[in-house]
Amino acid sequence: GDSVTQMEGPVTLSEEAFLTINCTYTATGYPSLFWYVQYPGEGLQLLLKATKADDKGSNKGFEATYRKETTSFHLEKGSVQVSDSAVYFCALSPNTGFQKLVFGTGTRLLVSP
Amino acid sequence: NAGVTQTPKFQVLKTGQSMTLQCAQDMNHEYMSWYRQDPGMGLRLIHYSVGAGITDQGEVPNGYNVSRSTTEDFPLRLLSAAPSQTSVYFCASSRNVDRFGEKLFFGSGTQLSVL
């Protein structure tokens, strides 16, 4: 079945450091790919998405490119801030309805001043 | 605009007790769902609904019931709570069931402990 694999955390960085959180997926066909973020005490929010190969999703300085050849959707940010501390979830949708939406296990990011 | 509202935020139950987690959305969304979040396991779908009067099971439905009598509300019932149901529960909704790349709107969660 479809699956998403994320790097284990926590990822600990200093402010202004470069961030990469790896995400790879297994799916048939051409799924949509998402990054959701969960700030402490809150529900998940969509951070960015890409719906076809080679698309780049971007939001709030974060970027991720849909790479079908490597089945990856790595999240990057050039300069993290303390306010970016959160849990980041990679997810895929096979576009057959939300009942098939698959989440990764989440990666906690801790940014120190 | 309230979005997706979940109540309560925290709940402690004893084994065997029953309770209902409430979820309401004010965005006229067709799709509503319940997830549970457990450490190291990401989010897993419990039940979902594609409209009033229509519900179906997700990945982990055992021990939970749902109903959807209105577009706005989608309560989750625990019939006889077990310690394995200790988790954080999220309700999520979306505008369109099958739209390509549609996003989910999440509530802020209910932290449930079953002793």
Interface residues (C-beta under 8 A of the other chain):
Chain A: V4 S32 F34 Y36 G41 E42 G43 L44 Q45 L46 K49 T51 F89 S93 N95 T96 G97 F98 Q99 L101 F103 G104 T105 G106
Chain B: V4 Y31 S33 G40 M41 G42 L43 R44 L45 Y48 V50 D56 G58 F90 A92 S94 V97 D98 F100 G101 E102 K103 L104 F106 G107 S108 G109
